[in-house]
Amino acid sequence: MASAPTAFEWIAAAIFALAVIHTFSTRFFVRLAHRNTAHAGLWHLLGEVEAVFGLWALVLLAVFAATEGPRAALHYFEERDFTEPAFLFVIMVIAASRPVLDATRIVLETVSRALPFPRPIALYATILSLGPLLGSFITEPAAMTLCALLLRDRYLAGDVSTRFKYATVGVLFVNVSIGGVLTAYAAPPVLMVADTWGWNTAFMFEAFGWKAILAVLANTAVVTFAFRREIVRAQERSKAGAAPAAVIAIHLAFLAVVVAAGHHPLVYLAAFLFFLGFTEAYPQHQSPLILREGLMVAFFLAGLVTLGGLQDWWLNRLLAGLDAAAVFFGATALTAIADNAALTYLGSLMPNVTPEFQYALVAGAVTGGGLTVIANAPNPAGFSILRQSFADGAISPLWLAVAALPPTVVAICAFWLLPR
């Protein structure tokens, strides 16, 4: 029988709830910054979605130190694993570099030419389908960064409707979340359980991968057909010619090293330092690195890790004793307010769970991964890149959830109704 939660665990849950509410209120602070210029900097900070969980993590640690003592708070903080936030920062900066974008654009344009549609429609569909599926090989954070940048520059920069923008972002977030399950190492929620449950890439493709492909293609086809007129009208930002092949190859090599060393922070951080040196040596082949955006996303995830470490007591109570259907739909819903990797990690700690429970938990976690910015680790990266395409430089969490709901329903049908 689980022990009763302590008073501080209740406080930590309340702080987490406030952080979730704050993520849905950022547009209020952005508007407040325009009306109250005397404190505009503070309101802009509170309106930064990427800063929300980091700020509330500081509140949590302050309360922790006040109630449990500074030593206990420091011990808790030092026990957190910040490998994923650091990895996302590094992979996001490298994946968004001009040579890597050039390589990705060349591949996607080549594939799109084989499709029997007008070029803008074919390229849009290729970015939204093949791009997320590539996340199974180059990792979801890299795929999210690449797709978001290409969509922003090619389709969201011109005079297109807000409805089209939200539909595009909603499908992108859902497709990236489910598109990384073709392998056992690319999607954060899969990484949390693969070793513990003995899942390899062959198992992932048989149990999840082919369903993800069908769902990604279906979501892309629907949004492409629905907005085909706006896609054709989209204006592409001017861009320089592609970087030399040798420079592209070196950047791709850096990307490959970081992906391969994803569980070894010292290795990929060392590679990142060499990468920074290389970009300084050949600035003529570079565009400005997105260091600020990457740091903000890492700050967001570090805050989520810090807050999430004290939420296991109520998450485990919700999941324990549920049948497979309840676990699947419960995980899909919970993912909207709790990072799906944290959810599957907690599930991996539960003893004697059945294969049906394992499948339902992971399938539900990836299915709901596009509903909010906190649902899936790569979402803050896409959010940070795409938000400047929206009014006031902000994406409404509410309208994001509304836009992501239809592709989420498609993912539910794929993972739950197709043969298991």
Protein Blocks (a to p, Z undefined) as FASTA:
>chain_A
ZZdddfklmmmmmmmmmmmmmmmmmmmmmmmmmmmmmlmmmmmmmmmmklmmmmmmmmmm
mmmmmmnopklmmmmmmmpccklmmmmmmmmmmmmpmklmmmmmmmmmmmmmmpccdfkl
mmmmmmmmmmmmmmmmnojklmmmmmmmmmmmmmmmmccdfklmmmmmmmmmmmmmmmmm
mbcklbmklmmmmmmnopafklmmmmmmmmmmmmmmmmmmmmmmmmmmmmmmpccddddd
dddfklmmmmmmmmmmmmmmmmmmklmmmmmmmmmmmmmmmmmlcccddfklmmmmmmmm
mmmmmmmmmmmmmmmmmmgopafklmmmmmmmmmmmocfklmmmmmmmpghiafklmmmm
mmmmmmmmmmpmklpmklmmmmmmmmmmpghhiacfklmmmmmmmmmmmmmmmmmmpcZZ
